[in-house]
């Protein structure tokens, strides 16, 4: 017996230069590490080859998606323990080159190569995006949206539940149901936009039509919902028909840059702006402002990252880019507000609901785990593993304040300055 786990545990600690806070169980049944810690299960030598040929986050992601790497115990705790050591180290070519000059580091790499077996790089899992072309053209945006959303409506029903709302819920308390919290979020958006009978709402990135149906049914507005996903559009149209709202709600497969039937009294963009990209964000904000009537409101609900000292060093998260949201980008809140103001909006309110997204993601993960076998049948084992890891890791990131989510309310304020906003728009507890 090779007793691979003690060797692997020691080599990883040698590479990292710090203790490994999880237990390791290797393919030969051997174990090493803190006895009460969650266990990182290395199912085969192929997992090591993936990490050696693609060090950092992408190698880990490939091993996880392929099933070569697993976790026994608390997945959230495991991700929290490993995030600073492995998951967020990424691939820094300069740092790797410097490390390779260290004889001890080189010796550890040689040890891992020997333990990994024949040095053949495994093919990436089939769920990984093969990217071609320029970012954020109409074609590549449509393809990226299709990769993420056209997984199958039945699969999303497992994860999201009856509300079919794929964005942060708004929780009255941690013991509320997911459906209650999602309804409260839809209502919060409608109140911030001051929706009322006779007004027109454009819902950009309308998903499966939840907000469109709620706004038309509960607030009497006419709604145009747009999405780039054919599957979402078909599902949303059926929901609209079932609710008897076809006279007030229209669902289109359309790029926001192609909407030409303004003006609208209000625009909602809930969880869509992350797909826009930094280079296109000013265009996005300008297009939406031009679609609003003077005095019209925009509610922009968007995930934000923390600003970096040197913004030129920002790079997209490798796992998310390759498996979850191709071409997606996160921006600091300040950058988003600045771009909205540059486009001519007056920003009137910013509400952070970071903790709400952590609660939401934990409920989604629980739903996926409870119906795991069916989720795998509807997609693939790799796709289900992508979603479990992505949502659990995101929950930890929101809980630890590594990322946030904000609702930014902005107005196309007329030249004379009457924003139409009440003197007091919020009540603080």
N, C-alpha and C positions, 0 to 999 in steps of 0.2 A: 504493500500500500504506500502511495506517495505522500499521504498526509498533506494534500495540497493547500488546505485552508490556513494552517499556521504559516506556511511559506508565503502564501498570497497576502495574508494580513501583515506580515512583517515587511514584505516588499513594498506594499502600498504605503505603510507608515514611513518607510525610508524615502519614498518618492515625495510624499507630502511634507515630511519634516515635522509632523504633529501626530498625536495618537488618533487612531481611527475609532470613532465613537460608536460603531455598530459591530455586531457580531457577524462573522462570515461563515457560511457553510458551502463547501465546494462539492463538485460533481462526484468525488469519491466518498462522500459522507462525512469527511472530517470537518471539524469546527474550530474556530478560534475567535478570541475577542471577549469583550465584557459579557458576563453570563446573563445579566438582566436586560441587556440592550436588544432592540429589534434586530432581526437577522437578515442580512443581505445574502440571497441565495444565488450562487454562481453555478448555473446548471451544467455548463460545459466549457471546454477550453475555447470555444468559438467566441464567448463573451470577452475573453482577454484579447483575442485577436482583433475584435472590433475596437476595443479601447486603444490598443497599440497602434493600429493603422489610422485611427481617427481620435487622437487624444482629446479629452474634454467632454463637453456637453453632448455633442453629436454622437460620439462613440457610445456614450452611456445610453442615449436615446435609442440608438439602433439595437443595442443589446436588450433593452427593455421591451421594445416593440416586437422584436423577434422571439421573445420568450426565453432568451438566453440568461436573463437576469430577472430576479424577482425579489419580493420582500415578504417576510413573515413577521407578523406583529403589526404595530401601529404605523400605517403608511405615512400619516401626517408627521409623526414624530421622526420617522426615518428621514423624510425629505428635509425637515427642519435641521436635523443633525448634520446632514450631508451637504446642505445647500452652500454653505460658505467654503467647504473643503473641495467639493467636486463639481456640483451642478452649476455653480456660478463662476467657476474658474475659466471656463471656455478655452479657446485656442488662441494663445498669444505667441506668435512665432518668435518674437524677440525674447520673451521670457523662456520659451522652450530652448532656444539656442544657447541662452546663458546657462540654463540648468544643465545642458548636456556637456558643458565644460567642467562640471563637478564630477570627479571620479566616482564618488559614492552614488550619485544619481545615475551615471552610466552603468554602474554595476547592478543597480536595481532594475534598470530597463533590460539588461541582459538576462537577469534572473526571470523577469516576466516573460521575455521571449522564449526562454527555455521551457518555462511552465506552460506557455500557450500552445506549444507544439508547432507543426509545420507552418511556416510564415506565409500563408495565403490569405489575402484580404477577403473576408466574406462579402457577398453582394449585399447592398442595402435592402431592408425590407421593402416589399412592394408598395407599402403605404406611403413611402417617402416621395415627396414631390420632385419631379424632374423638371427643373425650370429652364425656360428658353425665352428669349425676347426681352424687351425693355419693361421696366416697372411702370405700373399704373397707367397703361394705355387702356382704352375701352376693352380691348381683347384680353389683355392679361388680367385686368380686374374681374372680368366675367369668369375667366378660368379659375382664378383664385377663389372667388365666391362659390363656384360650383364645387371645388375640391372640399370646401368646408361644410357647405350647407346641403349639397345634394348627396348626402350619405344615406338618406331614406327617412321619410317622415315617421315611419313606425319606430325607428331607432330614437328619433328625437322625442317621441311621445313617452318612451321609457324614461329618458333623462329628465325632461322638462315637466312632465305631468300634464294634467288636463288644461292648464292655462296656456301651454305652448308659448311661453314668453322666455326668450333666450337673452336675458340681460338681468342685471342686478335687481332683485326684489327689494321692497321697502318694508322692513319688519316692524310691526307694533311692539313685538317682544320676541325673545328667542323661542318661546313655546308656541308661537303662532304656526299655522299651517303654511306650506309653500303657496298654496292657492290664495289664501288670504293676503299674504305679503305681496304677491304679484298683482292682485287686484288693487291693493293700496298704491303700488307703484304706478299703474296705469292711471289711477285717479289723480295722483300727485302731478303727473305730467299734464293731464287735462286742466287741472286747476292753475298750474303755473302759466299755461298758454291762454288762460281765460276763455276757454271754448264755450260757445253758446249757439243756440239755434240760428241758422242762416249764415254761419261762418264757414269758411273753407280751410281744411287742414291738409297739408302735404306731409305724409309720413315717409321719410327717406330711409330705405332699408327696413321695409315694413314687416319682414319676417313672415310668420304664418298668420298675420292679420289680426293679432290680438288687440293691439291698440286701436286699429282702424274700426274694428267692431265695437269696442268699448266706447270710443269717442262718439260714434254715430248713434249708438243705442242710448247711452246715458246722457249725452250732451247735445244731441240733435244737429251735429255738424255734418257737412258733406266732406268726404274724405277721398283723397287719391293716395293709394299706397304703392310704392315702387320697390322692386327688388330685381336683382340680376339672376335669381335662382328660379328656374322653371318649376322645380318641385315645390318650393315655397309658394309660388304664385298659384299653382293648381290647388294646393291645400287651402290657402287663404280665400280663394274664390268660392270654394265649397262652403267654408264657414260663413262667409257673407251671405250666400244663398240660403243656407240653413237658418240663419238669423232673420231672414226676410228683409235684408238691407241693401239689395242690389240697386235700389233707386238712389241710395246715398253713399255707397262705397264702391269705388272702382280700384281694382288691383291690376297693375301693369308690370310687365317685364321691361324695365327701362332704366337707363343710366341717368343719374341726377343731372348730368350735364346736358341731357337731351329733353328735359322738361321745358315745354314752351307755352303752357296754358295758364301762366300766372295772371294776375296776382293772387296770392293766398293770404289769408288772415293770420295763419300760424303754420310753422313748420316744426315737426319733431324729427330728430335724428338720434335714435337711441341705439348705442352700440355699433354704429356704422362708421364713424369718423376714423376709427383705428385702421380702416382699410385704405384711407385716402392717401397717406404718405406725406412727408414733410414738404416735398417739392410741389405738391399739388394742393396743399392745404389752403393757401390764400385764394386760389381759384375756386375751391370748394366753398369757402365762406362767401366769396363774392357772388357766385352763382345763386346761393341760397338767399342772400340779401336782395338780389334783383328780383327774385320770385315772390318777395313779400310786398304787401301793400304798405305804405307809410304808416307807422304805428304797429305793424305786425311783429310778432314775437317768434323767436327761435329758441327751442329747448334742445341743447346739445349735451347728450349724456355720453361720456367718454372715459375710458380707462387712461390713467396717466402714470408715467414713470417719474422717478425722482430726477432732478436736474443733475448733470455732471459738471465738474469743474471745467473740463474741456469737452464741449459738446461734439467736437469733431471726432472724438474717440468712441462715440456711441455706435454700437452695432446691434442688429436685430437678434433677439434670442434664437439660437440655432435650432433648438427642438421645436419651438413654436413655428418658426419659419418653414421648417422642413416637413412638419407633420400636421400642424393645426391651422394656422392662418398664414398661408403663403403671402409674402409681400406686405404683411401687416407691419405697422410701425406705431410705437408709443411715443408720445411727446410729453414734456412737462406741462403742468397746468398753466404756468405763466406763458409758455409759448403759444398755447391754444388761445388764451385770452388776448394776447397780443395780435395774433393773426385775425381773430374776429374783429378787433378794433381797427386794424389796418383795412379790413374790408368795408368799414363804415358802420359796424354795429356799435351800439351802446350796451356794454355788459352791465346788467342790473343785479344779478344775483349769482352766487356760486355756492353750491352745497356739496360738501364731501359726504359720501355715503359708503366709505371704505369698508367699515365693519359689516354693513349689510351684504356686501358681495361675498365676504367670507362665509356668512351664514347660508347664503344662497348656494354657493358651490358645494358646501358640505351636504346639503340636501340633495343636490344633483348626483353627487358621488354615491350617496346612500341608495338612491333610486337605481342607479346603474348596477351597483353591487347586488342589490336584492333581486334583479332580473338579469343576472349576468349571462346565463346560458342562452336566453332569447336574444340578448343584445349581440352576442357572438354570432348566432345564426343569421341575424339580419344584416350584419356587416362582415366582419372577419375577426379572428382572435387579435390580430395586430391592431386593427382600428379600435376595438373596445379597450385595449390596453393603452393606446394613445389617449383616449378620452379620460380614462381613470387617472392616469398620471398627470395630464394637463390640468384637470379640474382640481385634483388634490394639491398639486404644487402651487396652483394659483391661489387656492384658499390660504395656504401657509404664507404666501407672498403678501396677500392683503392683510392677514392677521399681524404680520411682522412689520407692516408699513413700508414694504419694499416697493409696492405699487399702490395706487389709489384709484378711485373712480369718482367723477364729479358731474353734477348737473349744472351746466352754465346756461342761464337765462339771459338772452340778449334781445334787443329791440332795434328795429329799423326806425330810429327816432326821426321825426320830421325836422326840417330845417329850423322851424320856430321853437323846437325844443320840448314840445309836449309829448312825453313818452307814453302817456296813458297808464302809467304804473301808479298804484295807490301809494300814499305816503308811508304806510307801514305794510309791508308785504309778508312779514313773517311773525310768528308768535314763538318766543323762546320759553322753554320750560325752566 
